[in-house]
Amino acid sequence: MKLCPEMLLRALDVSELAHTVSSLKGDMPLLYANQAFLDMTGYGRDEVVGRNCRFLQGPLTEVSALSRIRDGIAARETVQVNLVNYRKDGSTFVNHLYLAPVPDASGTPIAYMGIQSNVTPLHQRLRLDHEREKLAALGRLTAGISHEIKNALQPIRLMAEILEDWESLRPDDIRRSLATLRTNLDIALQLTTDVLGVARNPSHRGADAVAATVLAAETRRFVEGIVPDTVRLRIVDIPSGGTPGSVTITVRHFLQVIGNLVTNAVDAMQGRGDLTIRWGRRGLLPGEAEGLGLLPGDYLRIDILDTGCGVEERHLGELFETFFTTKPRDEGTGLGLAVSQSIVREAGGTITASSQAPGGSTFSIHLPTIHEA
């Protein structure tokens, strides 16, 4: 039994997919439309055969989609596109249109077959999912800003309380408290600028190269101002010998990272213990670099070690995930480490964590160095 044209047309007519055939002559009138097409559009067969399919277009039909269709037909190519079409009653639907040239015996295209699918529910679901993603991103951004401002305001409040008794303070203590106030106030005020900058260009924070020695000096001044007297602070400076180089990060963003890590360390020690900040240089070979997700080369490494409660091994891989926290519900947001990792990664580096629970934790910052010629 051979497949005859009549059988093929009957097969197309019972298909659940809308099929059309348009001539390539003249204004490309429809030569055929199956029942599924008529059901989807609301037109009768005598209302569509002999007409160009543009009767399905309307004010909301995307110009870009129409251009793709015209260009594809002109080039005699297959076209796939989603576009808004109109039914006879004026209602709209999202049409997933597939167009393919139909050749004659010599291979020359003489017509176009169209397959149409109503993908309105899928399109609406994807649009809702996209809106939910945008709202979720906005929520994370808002929560992150709130967290960072809170971190900056805590030392400000502490210094303000200390300065209330300024008459009993030594001049050096007053100067240190005022410097801490200014630094943390700058961090809080600049967060709005950061949000605007990220909105315009999410992949760039506008950082210039800063010398590692400058970062070390600023970090010492900053940390001495925010660590309570009940914590024994030890800072091991960059080893002498050789130029430590520069890194591409702003001082303020770096102090924002240090502030998060130091605050977490103090919390882990419940405000009492030993905190060490150790500066150094590290050359990463290809194998080591790949394990850290970095490129091979020279890196500035800053280790922050505490004698707190440590982190369980099962949690180490989750520490930098947004909203993950090991703190009680009312004490942690799970944003500080995620924000810090984001800042360091934008500078080409990474933060890693290790722990000897219950004997303390080590957080290591790696930043690629730039050496002057």
QUIJORA-V975414 format. One line per field, one symbol per residue. phi: phi as a letter, one per 30 degrees, with the letter a starting at -180 (. if undefined). psi: psi as a letter, one per 30 degrees, with the letter a starting at -180 (. if undefined). A space follows every 10 residues. Layout:
phi=???
psi=???
This chain:
phi=.cdceddddd dddcddcdbb bcdddhchdd cabddddddd cicddddcdj cddddddaec dddddddddd dddddhcdbb acadccdddj dcaccdcccb dcddddjddb abccbcbdce eddddddddd dddddddddd dddddedddd dddedddddd dddecddccd eddddddddd eddddddddd dddddddddd bdcbcidcdb ddddedddde dddddcdddd cdcbccdeed jiddibbcad eddddddedd ddddddddch ibkcbbccca bbccdedddd dcibddkcbd bbcccbcddi bdedcedcec deidbcdeed cbcicedddd dddddddica ccbbbbeccj bbccccbdcc cdd
psi=kljleeeeee eeffkfkkkl kklflbghlk fkkleeeeee fglleffekf lkfffflaef kkeeeeeeee eeeeghlkkk kklklklegf llljkjkkkk kjlaffgkkf lkkkkkkjge eeeeeeeeee eeeeeeeeee eeeeeeeeee eefeeeeeee eeffhfffll eeeeeeeeee eeeeeeeeef eeeeeeeeee ifgkghklkk keeeeeeeee eeefffklff kjkkkjlkkl jlkfallikl eeeefeeeee eeeeeeefgh gkakkkjkka kkkkleeeee ffglkkakkk kjkjklhafl kkeffeffeg kkgkkflleg fkfgfeeeee eeeeefggal klkllhkhgl lkkkkkkkkk kk.
